[in-house]
Amino acid sequence: MSERVVIIGGDAAGMAAASQARRLKSAGELEIVVFERGHFTSYSACGIPYWVGGDVDGPDALIARTPAEHRARDIDLRLRTEVVEIDVAGRRVRFRGLDTGLEGWIGYDKLVIATGATPIRPLRAPPPPRARAPPPAAAAVDSEGDVWPVVVDATLGGGDVALRGCDTAAPVSSLQKWLGTADPGSASSVGACSGQTSTGVRVLARTPDPLPRRESLFSVARHLETAGLLGVFDAGAPVTSRLAAPLLSDPRVGLVITVAARPDAINRLQPALAWLDENFSEFVVGDAVIVLTEQVPGAAATVIDHVRTHLGSWVRAVVQIPFDLHLATGGPISWHRLTAETRDAYLTLLGALR
């Protein structure tokens, strides 16, 4: 009677193990079952920058060996199937089809776990993220007139939203102190604790201190809604920030993913969308808007076309923000000092969110 080896993970490590096992034993001696939750196997992730840069014709060129080639070697490869439980005592695993929802158990004589892992990084202060929310908030004022947007620094440690976003009056308090006021759901309370831009946008700055007990960005959004205000949250990076998770679970909150229009930055975009799809739902990704910011005048056309071609169908819209010297200088952002082309791009972004 033949043995069975079950392999969890069908990328480089998992399929290398499967191939080596098949070299050592024939199909009559060993049954090999591989579970892979993704769409591909033997995928060259390190080749993605070359694809983005145009040196590789397409995604198919990044696949070293197709699923059909593995199956031709008597490897039972099951794509879009994840293992959700391991019964060590019973020597079996429980699997679930991501597309079908069907579940089942399968026994094993040997088990290989090749799912990959996230490295443990030493604790260090993250670099302050660049302010992204003030221009869209100013666009809301410019298009609506009677809307009073409030930019909220939603980063974990406090970013540069107050420094770059307040070109008229710096914040006199912080997000944490505002939440500790007697009535954070009143517009006057928000105004008393926030900074201001020349367009009338208010800015609630954040310090590295934690939010008050039982407060989160979800409750911040609720307070602003009660006050009749439009919350614009600058969550910084990465998209996996636990602080932003409550907002991503709210279908009323629009998601904007801002990425520099460079191949190395775009390389991280597809995994971010996949993470959102797996941890929230396809509707979060489908309603998201990708914003590509030009870092050098006229140098990002190929990258932008690539994103629109290959990721445009994933999301609601892809919006390009052209290079603007006012944004590039790193100082306070003033809506009226942006070029007309840049202002139009932010208005396009606002329209895509509605």
SVG drawing of the C-alpha trace seen along z (x, -y; Angstrom):
<svg xmlns="http://www.w3.org/2000/svg" viewBox="-25 -81 41 83">
<polyline fill="none" stroke="black" stroke-width="0.4" points="0.0,0.0 1.4,-3.4 2.1,-6.2 0.7,-9.7 2.5,-13.0 0.4,-16.2 2.1,-19.5 0.6,-22.8 1.7,-25.6 2.4,-25.2 5.0,-27.9 8.7,-27.5 9.4,-25.5 6.2,-23.3 6.6,-22.4 10.3,-21.7 9.5,-19.3 6.8,-17.7 9.2,-17.3 12.0,-15.9 9.6,-13.4 8.4,-12.3 12.0,-11.8 12.6,-9.5 9.4,-7.5 7.0,-6.6 3.3,-7.2 2.7,-3.6 4.9,-4.0 3.9,-7.5 0.8,-9.7 1.6,-13.4 -1.2,-16.0 -0.4,-19.7 -2.8,-22.4 -2.3,-25.9 -4.7,-28.8 -3.5,-31.0 -4.0,-30.7 -0.4,-29.8 2.5,-27.5 6.3,-27.9 5.8,-31.6 8.8,-33.9 7.9,-36.8 11.4,-38.3 10.7,-38.6 7.7,-41.0 9.8,-44.2 11.1,-43.0 7.5,-42.5 6.5,-45.9 9.6,-47.4 8.7,-45.8 11.6,-43.4 9.2,-40.4 6.4,-39.9 3.7,-39.0 2.8,-37.2 3.0,-33.7 6.7,-34.2 7.2,-34.3 5.8,-30.8 8.6,-28.2 6.3,-25.2 2.6,-25.2 0.0,-23.3 -0.6,-21.0 3.1,-20.1 3.1,-19.2 -0.1,-17.1 1.5,-15.3 4.1,-14.0 1.3,-12.4 1.2,-15.3 -2.3,-15.9 -2.2,-19.7 -5.3,-21.5 -5.3,-25.2 -7.6,-27.7 -7.8,-25.3 -6.6,-26.2 -5.9,-24.0 -7.8,-25.3 -7.1,-22.6 -4.4,-20.1 -5.3,-17.1 -1.8,-15.9 -3.1,-13.0 -5.3,-11.7 -2.7,-12.5 -5.1,-14.3 -5.8,-17.9 -9.1,-19.7 -9.2,-21.6 -11.7,-24.1 -12.2,-25.3 -12.0,-29.0 -14.2,-29.2 -16.6,-26.4 -16.7,-26.5 -16.6,-22.7 -14.7,-21.2 -13.2,-17.8 -10.6,-15.8 -7.6,-13.9 -5.1,-11.7 -1.3,-11.8 1.7,-9.7 4.0,-12.7 3.2,-16.4 5.1,-19.3 4.2,-22.8 5.5,-25.3 3.3,-28.3 6.0,-30.8 6.1,-33.2 6.4,-36.9 9.8,-37.7 10.0,-39.1 11.4,-42.6 13.1,-44.4 11.0,-47.2 11.9,-50.6 10.2,-53.9 8.7,-53.9 9.5,-56.8 6.7,-59.4 4.5,-58.8 3.8,-61.5 0.6,-63.4 -1.9,-62.2 -5.3,-63.3 -5.2,-67.1 -5.5,-67.5 -8.6,-65.2 -10.2,-66.9 -9.6,-70.3 -11.1,-68.9 -14.2,-68.1 -14.5,-71.7 -13.8,-72.9 -16.5,-70.7 -19.2,-70.8 -18.7,-74.3 -20.9,-73.5 -19.1,-70.4 -16.7,-70.8 -14.1,-68.0 -11.9,-67.0 -8.6,-65.3 -7.7,-62.8 -4.2,-61.6 -4.9,-57.8 -1.3,-56.6 -0.1,-54.5 2.5,-56.9 1.5,-60.2 2.5,-61.4 3.1,-64.7 -0.5,-65.5 -0.5,-68.5 2.9,-69.7 2.0,-69.6 -1.8,-69.9 -2.2,-73.1 -1.2,-76.1 -3.3,-78.5 -3.4,-77.5 -1.6,-74.7 -3.6,-72.3 -4.0,-73.6 -4.6,-70.1 -4.6,-66.5 -6.9,-63.7 -6.5,-62.0 -7.4,-65.1 -10.4,-65.8 -11.7,-62.2 -11.4,-63.0 -13.6,-66.1 -17.1,-66.1 -18.8,-66.0 -16.5,-64.9 -19.7,-64.6 -20.1,-68.3 -18.7,-70.5 -17.5,-73.1 -15.5,-70.5 -13.7,-69.5 -13.0,-73.1 -11.6,-73.8 -9.0,-71.0 -8.1,-71.0 -5.8,-73.0 -7.0,-74.6 -6.2,-75.0 -6.7,-77.9 -9.7,-76.1 -11.4,-75.6 -10.5,-72.0 -9.9,-71.1 -7.1,-68.8 -7.0,-66.6 -3.4,-65.7 -2.3,-62.6 0.5,-62.1 2.3,-58.8 0.1,-58.2 -2.6,-55.5 -6.2,-56.5 -8.3,-56.8 -9.9,-53.6 -12.7,-52.2 -12.0,-54.6 -10.9,-53.6 -11.0,-55.1 -14.5,-53.6 -15.7,-55.7 -13.8,-58.7 -15.8,-58.3 -19.0,-58.0 -18.3,-61.2 -17.6,-63.1 -20.7,-61.8 -22.7,-62.9 -21.2,-66.3 -22.3,-66.5 -18.6,-66.5 -16.9,-64.5 -14.0,-62.5 -10.9,-62.0 -8.5,-59.5 -4.8,-59.5 -3.8,-55.9 -0.3,-56.1 1.3,-52.8 1.1,-49.8 -2.4,-48.9 -2.2,-46.1 -2.2,-48.6 -4.3,-47.2 -5.5,-50.7 -7.3,-51.1 -9.0,-47.7 -12.3,-49.0 -12.7,-51.5 -12.1,-48.9 -14.9,-46.9 -17.4,-49.8 -18.9,-49.7 -19.7,-53.4 -16.0,-54.4 -14.3,-54.7 -10.7,-53.3 -7.9,-55.1 -4.6,-53.3 -1.9,-55.8 1.3,-54.4 4.3,-56.1 4.4,-55.5 7.6,-53.5 8.2,-49.8 9.4,-48.9 6.4,-50.5 4.0,-48.9 5.6,-45.5 4.0,-45.8 0.5,-46.8 -0.8,-43.4 0.1,-41.7 -1.7,-44.5 -4.8,-44.0 -4.7,-40.3 -4.3,-40.9 -7.4,-43.1 -9.4,-40.5 -8.4,-37.7 -9.0,-39.6 -12.0,-41.7 -13.9,-41.0 -13.8,-41.4 -16.1,-44.4 -13.5,-46.3 -11.0,-45.9 -13.7,-46.4 -14.7,-49.7 -11.2,-50.9 -9.4,-53.6 -5.7,-53.3 -3.9,-56.7 -0.6,-56.8 1.6,-59.7 4.3,-60.8 7.7,-61.3 9.5,-62.6 7.8,-64.6 6.7,-62.4 8.7,-59.3 5.8,-57.1 3.7,-56.6 4.7,-52.9 4.1,-52.0 0.7,-53.8 -0.4,-52.0 0.7,-48.7 -1.4,-49.2 -4.4,-50.3 -4.1,-47.2 -3.4,-44.6 -5.1,-45.9 -7.7,-48.3 -10.3,-45.5 -9.7,-44.8 -10.7,-48.2 -13.2,-51.0 -10.8,-53.3 -7.1,-54.2 -6.3,-57.9 -3.0,-59.5 -1.7,-62.5 0.8,-64.3 4.1,-65.6 3.6,-68.9 6.5,-70.9 4.4,-72.3 3.8,-68.7 7.4,-67.7 9.0,-70.4 7.8,-68.8 6.3,-72.0 2.8,-72.8 0.3,-72.0 -2.0,-74.8 -4.8,-73.8 -4.5,-77.1 -0.8,-76.6 -1.3,-73.3 -1.4,-73.3 -4.8,-73.2 -3.9,-69.8 -3.2,-68.5 -6.4,-70.0 -8.4,-68.4 -6.8,-65.0 -7.9,-65.2 -11.4,-66.3 -11.4,-63.2 -10.4,-61.1 -13.3,-62.6 -15.7,-61.8 -14.5,-58.2 -15.3,-57.7 -18.9,-58.8"/>
</svg>
